[in-house]
Amino acid sequence: MHRGDEEEPTKNRTVAIFGSPDPDGDAPPPAPPAEESVAAPPGGTTQRGTPDLRSPQAGPTAESTGVVGIPPVIGPGSILLNKYRVVRMLGEGGMGSVWLVHHLGLDEPRALKVISEGIAGDPRARARFELEARILAKLKHPCAVAVHDTGIVGDTAYIEMEYVQGDGLRRLIHRGEPGRLPFILWVMRGMCDVLSLAHNRGIVHRDLKPENVMVVTDPETGAQGVKVLDFGIAKIIQAVGDAAQAVTMNTQGVLGTPAYSSPEQNGVDVVENTRTAIDHRSDVYSLGVMLYEMLTGELPFKGNWTQVLYQHAKTPPRPLREVAPDAAIPPAVEELVLRCLEKSPDLRPDSAAELYNALRAAVGERGLVDEETAADAAAITPRRAPLPLLTPHPHGTIEPSASRPQARPFRLTRLAAIPLAIAAAIPIALMVWGRPGGGGDGSKAESQAPPPTPTATGVSPEVVRFLKEEYVGRPYTPDPDVGVVELDARLRWPKAVTIGEGRDIRRLALQGRVYLPEGAAPDPSKGDEGALGLPRAVKVANGHAPIAFRLIEGGDFLMGEKDPKLQNEDNKPFHKVALSTYYLQETETTIAQFEDYRRRAGRGREGELDRYVTATGEVGYPKIEGAEDHPAVELPRSVAEEFARSLGARLPTEAQWEFAARSRGRRDPFVWADDAANPMEYANIGGLTQRLQPVRSWSEDRTLEGVFDMTGNVREWCRDVWAGYLDKPAAIDPVVNPASATEDPHFAIRGGSYATLPETARVSYRSDSSGQAYRAKNREKFADVGVRLVLEVVIAEKLEPDAATKTSPGDEGRAK
């Protein structure tokens, strides 16, 4: 797949991508234009009166004609819009052309797409172009080609884009040569990451194929990255079932490239002239085709375009291991690819992020690779470090509920033929230089560095400082693309904030006065609480089994064991801790809730989950009614973290766990606050005849905030690395993280279980005893250890315009 340059040792290689046919002739050739142009006379128009934008000869410039705009003939040296000097044509298609231009004001190269077919004459088309252009311009991601400017001049539309150089993925795929798993996983992560963001914005690519993916190199750092090109034929889906009036089709009535298009893309009723609306799962199908091709070196369907379309709609693909028996493709990877290629969108992975996470899990140790490849994409030398998982974003195309509304067919109108902001026939043309040894001057592939992160506009400075300083260990940044809301004293708060670095970023959206992870929503049946009126409970969408969380308002408390007779090296000193407000899962994660995640993430029932499957069978799942309400156990902490990350959640810190178990510090030494109580009467604890029970089975094992089973039933993984308490001033949101990415430390476990002795019922308990380990490695599994999640949130507090931050973590600035 990743062959060297021995075939072309001295040539510069230029790739212009215009819906080009499959290298083996499987896809149809480009359709001829509806009207054939003839050579333009000096006046710059064809005999049919259509501007000829494809002439290579130099045309009149803005200076010579006095016209500010796009001249009828474009050629090297032309000045367009008084700010672009044309360098050369990069490529052309039936609806226009793409040019390498030099931006005179910024002294930077740009790619300029000129759409030649009329837009200005149709007000609906013009409004649609402007709407889509604005949305696409906001699609800022290191793996997306940046859109810098758009406009309509006369009857011609243009789009100014980032000029990108690198190696096309098509060049790195060779027929009959299976690819290397680390490289495939790396490429898929870049594609899935940007598509996850695009789908969240309601943008469906619709023309994913190797020609629209580049491996680029930052000329300053040498770091390599993936660029997904030409979100241009994307339809901006406004709402569930919205049959927005614009689609783009080629002359066969096919949207996109037949070799990679989904069955629903090809579902055109020629008689009725109708098409079913397409959502983000069409892109998941195209990713599946590309994944199949990279893994096997072959396309799943071959033939002429009519044969290929029929196979997409009716024929199951051949098993990957049958196509490439020597490629050693893991069975779980093959199963995932075939899921992506399901004819029904409902049977595919539900998002690009979930597809990548499932692929990473299926590849396992074989896919270990550093986030950046070597300088030469064909000679990757991965380090032994796994690429991080992606956080699925809620998409803007369909509801996440189990019963999705069916997309309505809609009738094609004249608007269907109008070239939109990004037309199907004109993907971004790119100049591709050879890798070292392949180019005429031996230079490396170049690229424009990713655009800098945009700054938030309109957010009050006091708010920006508050987000940065109030949450000391995890400062938040306003999301620049979503607008602001005025609260209290007319201070402007962003509608969303982000946290994290690099590609591991979580996004929280403002709901009332609280920023919740995407996918979480207040539960109105529980009401509001506290001075700020925060929702007492929220629910996170999780398929058939949503997950409920309870409000834990922040404050100070004393953590550890206060009785000197019971203190030891693990639970002392009794020390002060300050915590920000958070939401804690109401119960331990149930089998039903974890099964929803397992299906969503495409995780098999073997490997890390082998003992989990056995444990679920022992309580009667799935045969016995009610068994799904038992806690999910025998899960390694590594899987628990992936589960949490998929929902925008975390595992709780020890401080968060103990603060909630103490009912925000108001109860001690047990959850039920009765020092004389026998724990075996109040919780599923004891270690003799007790057995695992469904969650909420013990009504007394409940905090004042409504959190169940923190004393018994199962113990729970925590986020912290195991460490002794420190005797120092009050810590704020303390957490002990691994010292390095290569460290394999022990992590803390808290709470008692059906298998532990009554002494473990104290909320401060954290010592190994009676054969029970309270510290364990990331991949260890226990029959009495489960998972409880936490949502770390941001509170839009009432600020004074001239004082955005509080000096003390325990004062009135924190909700009490």
FENSUL-V588289 format. One record per residue. RES is the residue in one small letter. D_LAST is the distance of its C-alpha to the last C-alpha in whole Angstrom. Layout:
res->[RES & RES]
d_last->[D_LAST & D_LAST]
//
This chain:
res->[m & h & r & g & d & e & e & e & p & t & k & n & r & t & v & a & i & f & g & s & p & d & p & d & g & d & a & p & p & p & a & p & p & a & e & e & s & v & a & a & p & p & g & g & t & t & q & r & g & t & p & d & l & r & s & p & q & a & g & p & t & a & e & s & t & g & v & v & g & i & p & p & v & i & g & p & g & s & i & l & l & n & k & y & r & v & v & r & m & l & g & e & g & g & m & g & s & v & w & l & v & h & h & l & g & l & d & e & p & r & a & l & k & v & i & s & e & g & i & a & g & d & p & r & a & r & a & r & f & e & l & e & a & r & i & l & a & k & l & k & h & p & c & a & v & a & v & h & d & t & g & i & v & g & d & t & a & y & i & e & m & e & y & v & q & g & d & g & l & r & r & l & i & h & r & g & e & p & g & r & l & p & f & i & l & w & v & m & r & g & m & c & d & v & l & s & l & a & h & n & r & g & i & v & h & r & d & l & k & p & e & n & v & m & v & v & t & d & p & e & t & g & a & q & g & v & k & v & l & d & f & g & i & a & k & i & i & q & a & v & g & d & a & a & q & a & v & t & m & n & t & q & g & v & l & g & t & p & a & y & s & s & p & e & q & n & g & v & d & v & v & e & n & t & r & t & a & i & d & h & r & s & d & v & y & s & l & g & v & m & l & y & e & m & l & t & g & e & l & p & f & k & g & n & w & t & q & v & l & y & q & h & a & k & t & p & p & r & p & l & r & e & v & a & p & d & a & a & i & p & p & a & v & e & e & l & v & l & r & c & l & e & k & s & p & d & l & r & p & d & s & a & a & e & l & y & n & a & l & r & a & a & v & g & e & r & g & l & v & d & e & e & t & a & a & d & a & a & a & i & t & p & r & r & a & p & l & p & l & l & t & p & h & p & h & g & t & i & e & p & s & a & s & r & p & q & a & r & p & f & r & l & t & r & l & a & a & i & p & l & a & i & a & a & a & i & p & i & a & l & m & v & w & g & r & p & g & g & g & g & d & g & s & k & a & e & s & q & a & p & p & p & t & p & t & a & t & g & v & s & p & e & v & v & r & f & l & k & e & e & y & v & g & r & p & y & t & p & d & p & d & v & g & v & v & e & l & d & a & r & l & r & w & p & k & a & v & t & i & g & e & g & r & d & i & r & r & l & a & l & q & g & r & v & y & l & p & e & g & a & a & p & d & p & s & k & g & d & e & g & a & l & g & l & p & r & a & v & k & v & a & n & g & h & a & p & i & a & f & r & l & i & e & g & g & d & f & l & m & g & e & k & d & p & k & l & q & n & e & d & n & k & p & f & h & k & v & a & l & s & t & y & y & l & q & e & t & e & t & t & i & a & q & f & e & d & y & r & r & r & a & g & r & g & r & e & g & e & l & d & r & y & v & t & a & t & g & e & v & g & y & p & k & i & e & g & a & e & d & h & p & a & v & e & l & p & r & s & v & a & e & e & f & a & r & s & l & g & a & r & l & p & t & e & a & q & w & e & f & a & a & r & s & r & g & r & r & d & p & f & v & w & a & d & d & a & a & n & p & m & e & y & a & n & i & g & g & l & t & q & r & l & q & p & v & r & s & w & s & e & d & r & t & l & e & g & v & f & d & m & t & g & n & v & r & e & w & c & r & d & v & w & a & g & y & l & d & k & p & a & a & i & d & p & v & v & n & p & a & s & a & t & e & d & p & h & f & a & i & r & g & g & s & y & a & t & l & p & e & t & a & r & v & s & y & r & s & d & s & s & g & q & a & y & r & a & k & n & r & e & k & f & a & d & v & g & v & r & l & v & l & e & v & v & i & a & e & k & l & e & p & d & a & a & t & k & t & s & p & g & d & e & g & r & a & k]
d_last->[60 & 59 & 63 & 64 & 66 & 69 & 70 & 70 & 70 & 71 & 69 & 66 & 65 & 64 & 62 & 61 & 59 & 61 & 60 & 63 & 64 & 64 & 66 & 68 & 68 & 66 & 64 & 66 & 68 & 66 & 68 & 70 & 69 & 70 & 72 & 74 & 74 & 77 & 77 & 76 & 79 & 78 & 76 & 73 & 74 & 75 & 78 & 75 & 74 & 70 & 69 & 70 & 67 & 68 & 71 & 71 & 73 & 72 & 71 & 71 & 68 & 66 & 68 & 71 & 71 & 68 & 66 & 62 & 61 & 62 & 66 & 68 & 69 & 67 & 68 & 68 & 67 & 66 & 64 & 61 & 59 & 60 & 57 & 58 & 62 & 63 & 64 & 65 & 64 & 62 & 63 & 64 & 63 & 65 & 62 & 62 & 62 & 59 & 60 & 59 & 59 & 58 & 55 & 57 & 54 & 52 & 55 & 54 & 55 & 54 & 55 & 56 & 56 & 59 & 59 & 62 & 62 & 62 & 58 & 58 & 61 & 58 & 55 & 53 & 54 & 53 & 50 & 49 & 50 & 48 & 45 & 45 & 46 & 43 & 41 & 43 & 42 & 39 & 39 & 38 & 39 & 41 & 43 & 44 & 46 & 45 & 46 & 46 & 48 & 50 & 52 & 55 & 58 & 61 & 61 & 60 & 56 & 55 & 52 & 52 & 50 & 49 & 53 & 52 & 55 & 55 & 56 & 56 & 55 & 58 & 60 & 58 & 59 & 63 & 64 & 65 & 63 & 59 & 56 & 54 & 51 & 49 & 50 & 50 & 46 & 46 & 47 & 45 & 42 & 43 & 44 & 41 & 38 & 40 & 41 & 37 & 36 & 39 & 39 & 35 & 36 & 39 & 42 & 44 & 47 & 50 & 52 & 51 & 54 & 55 & 56 & 53 & 51 & 52 & 51 & 51 & 51 & 49 & 52 & 49 & 48 & 50 & 47 & 48 & 46 & 47 & 47 & 47 & 50 & 50 & 48 & 50 & 51 & 48 & 47 & 44 & 43 & 41 & 39 & 40 & 44 & 44 & 48 & 48 & 51 & 52 & 53 & 56 & 59 & 62 & 65 & 65 & 62 & 59 & 56 & 56 & 58 & 60 & 59 & 56 & 55 & 53 & 55 & 53 & 54 & 58 & 57 & 59 & 62 & 65 & 66 & 63 & 62 & 58 & 55 & 52 & 49 & 48 & 44 & 43 & 44 & 48 & 47 & 46 & 49 & 51 & 49 & 50 & 54 & 53 & 51 & 55 & 57 & 55 & 55 & 59 & 61 & 61 & 60 & 60 & 62 & 65 & 68 & 69 & 66 & 67 & 67 & 63 & 62 & 63 & 62 & 59 & 59 & 61 & 61 & 59 & 59 & 61 & 59 & 58 & 59 & 63 & 63 & 62 & 63 & 63 & 59 & 58 & 55 & 52 & 52 & 49 & 49 & 52 & 50 & 47 & 50 & 52 & 49 & 48 & 52 & 51 & 53 & 50 & 47 & 45 & 46 & 45 & 42 & 40 & 39 & 40 & 37 & 38 & 41 & 41 & 38 & 41 & 44 & 42 & 41 & 45 & 47 & 45 & 46 & 49 & 47 & 45 & 45 & 44 & 42 & 45 & 48 & 51 & 53 & 56 & 54 & 57 & 57 & 53 & 53 & 49 & 47 & 46 & 42 & 41 & 40 & 36 & 35 & 34 & 31 & 32 & 31 & 32 & 35 & 36 & 39 & 39 & 36 & 34 & 35 & 38 & 40 & 41 & 43 & 46 & 47 & 49 & 53 & 54 & 57 & 58 & 59 & 60 & 57 & 57 & 60 & 58 & 57 & 53 & 51 & 52 & 55 & 56 & 59 & 58 & 56 & 55 & 58 & 57 & 60 & 59 & 61 & 62 & 60 & 62 & 66 & 65 & 65 & 68 & 67 & 65 & 62 & 58 & 56 & 54 & 51 & 49 & 46 & 43 & 42 & 39 & 35 & 35 & 33 & 30 & 32 & 30 & 27 & 25 & 26 & 22 & 21 & 23 & 22 & 18 & 19 & 21 & 19 & 15 & 16 & 18 & 20 & 20 & 21 & 22 & 25 & 25 & 28 & 31 & 32 & 30 & 30 & 27 & 25 & 24 & 20 & 20 & 22 & 24 & 23 & 24 & 22 & 24 & 24 & 24 & 23 & 25 & 24 & 27 & 30 & 34 & 34 & 31 & 29 & 26 & 25 & 22 & 23 & 21 & 20 & 18 & 15 & 15 & 18 & 19 & 22 & 25 & 26 & 23 & 22 & 20 & 21 & 21 & 22 & 19 & 17 & 14 & 11 & 8 & 8 & 10 & 12 & 12 & 14 & 14 & 17 & 19 & 22 & 24 & 28 & 30 & 34 & 34 & 31 & 28 & 25 & 22 & 18 & 15 & 12 & 10 & 6 & 6 & 6 & 9 & 11 & 15 & 17 & 21 & 23 & 23 & 26 & 29 & 31 & 30 & 29 & 31 & 31 & 29 & 26 & 25 & 24 & 21 & 19 & 16 & 14 & 11 & 10 & 10 & 9 & 12 & 14 & 16 & 20 & 20 & 23 & 25 & 28 & 31 & 34 & 34 & 31 & 33 & 36 & 35 & 34 & 37 & 39 & 38 & 38 & 41 & 41 & 44 & 44 & 45 & 45 & 41 & 41 & 44 & 42 & 39 & 42 & 44 & 41 & 40 & 44 & 43 & 41 & 43 & 42 & 43 & 46 & 44 & 41 & 38 & 38 & 36 & 33 & 33 & 31 & 33 & 34 & 37 & 35 & 35 & 32 & 33 & 34 & 30 & 29 & 32 & 30 & 27 & 28 & 30 & 27 & 25 & 23 & 23 & 23 & 20 & 20 & 20 & 16 & 15 & 17 & 17 & 13 & 13 & 16 & 15 & 12 & 9 & 11 & 12 & 16 & 18 & 21 & 21 & 19 & 21 & 20 & 24 & 25 & 29 & 29 & 31 & 29 & 32 & 32 & 28 & 28 & 31 & 32 & 35 & 37 & 40 & 41 & 38 & 38 & 35 & 34 & 32 & 29 & 27 & 30 & 28 & 26 & 24 & 23 & 20 & 16 & 14 & 13 & 17 & 18 & 22 & 24 & 22 & 24 & 28 & 30 & 30 & 28 & 26 & 27 & 24 & 24 & 25 & 28 & 29 & 28 & 28 & 25 & 25 & 24 & 23 & 20 & 17 & 17 & 15 & 15 & 18 & 21 & 25 & 27 & 31 & 33 & 35 & 36 & 39 & 37 & 37 & 35 & 33 & 30 & 27 & 27 & 25 & 25 & 28 & 31 & 34 & 36 & 34 & 34 & 32 & 31 & 29 & 26 & 24 & 21 & 22 & 25 & 27 & 31 & 34 & 36 & 38 & 39 & 36 & 35 & 31 & 32 & 34 & 35 & 34 & 37 & 37 & 37 & 36 & 37 & 34 & 31 & 30 & 27 & 23 & 22 & 19 & 18 & 16 & 15 & 15 & 12 & 15 & 12 & 14 & 16 & 19 & 22 & 23 & 20 & 19 & 17 & 14 & 16 & 13 & 11 & 9 & 9 & 8 & 9 & 6 & 4 & 0]
//
